[in-house]
Amino acid sequence: MHNCFMNIEHVKALAAAVDEGTVEGAAFVLGITASAASQRIRTLESRLGQVLIRRTNPITVTEAGQAILRYARQVELLESEALDRLHGIDADALGTDGGRRREPTVLRIGVNADSMATWFRPVFAEAAGWDDVVIRIEMVDQDKALPLLASGEVLGTITSDRTGGYGTRVDELGTMRYVAVAQRSLLERHSPDANADLTRLPMVNFGQDDDLQFEFLRRCEAEGRPPVSVVPGSAEFVAAVAAGLGWGMVPIMQLEALDADLVEIGENPHIDVPLYWHHWTLASDKLSRLTEALRRAAAAMR
């Protein structure tokens, strides 16, 4: 039987290797040699009897490693808050530990591009006053976000899936409305009779994970695939649609700010996408603070 006791320094070495992408990067962050960092990870794997990372470039975690990475993230967050309470540090200020400046806690979260470009932005203003926290954001489509949470890569993520996983909490944020629009000149050029043939009308897509335009095609019962341009950026996507590169599903919050001659297409041009905040179930003041900031910012969503 394997001895399953986990040395926390070994766990931190694994997390650092995943964060930095290499064992050498982990060693630099931890202030140890590369051989020492590698040995800590191998010792952890030996104790658990499992391969935890794939030694690729960059390093990735195995399914077994995901559980350890998630544990590492939770320990990191709870350890920082325990030190805050131990040293009497106010939750809104970065204190000192024995005269040395303490490092802020890292809150890793997943956010979809359209949220980032619209209702999410007030969170930055709130987080600017949190001297004890830094935020690191992974950009991910709202339909593909949950694996990041399950793997431990983030402590919370915004997703369109309302069903939570083990050890997580789900908060409803609101609904983003998308509108199918095309530049008027594009529509007139391809559909002179004003009835858009969506199998021929050029389309703009955000990327491989973006199914929203194709969902609209299915709802319209359009058979066939239109010419597709790919523009992987929220503001850039909207600019491409406004310029007439193709039609696309534009968040109504961005649409209202555009000065462009855009026309709604289809009998029912709206798709409403509900958004939820999935996060670990932890007694964490910093995570709770982030959750409340998200709720306040999401109140402006429409």
Secondary structure, DSSP 8 states (H G I E B T S, - for coil): -------HHHHHHHHHHHHHSSHHHHHHHHTS-HHHHHHHHHHHHHHHTS--EE-SSS-EE-HHHHHHHHHHHHHHHHHHHHHHHHTT--TTS--EETTEE---EEEEEEE-HHHHHTTTTHHHHHHTT-TTEEEEEEE--TTS-HHHHHHTS-SEEEES-----TTEEEEEEEEEEEEEEEEHHHHHHH-TTS---TTTS-EEE--TT--HHHHHHHHTT--S---EEE--SHHHHHHHHHHTS-BEEEEHHHHTT--S-EEE-SSS-EEEEEEEEEEE----HHHHHHHHHHHHHHTT--
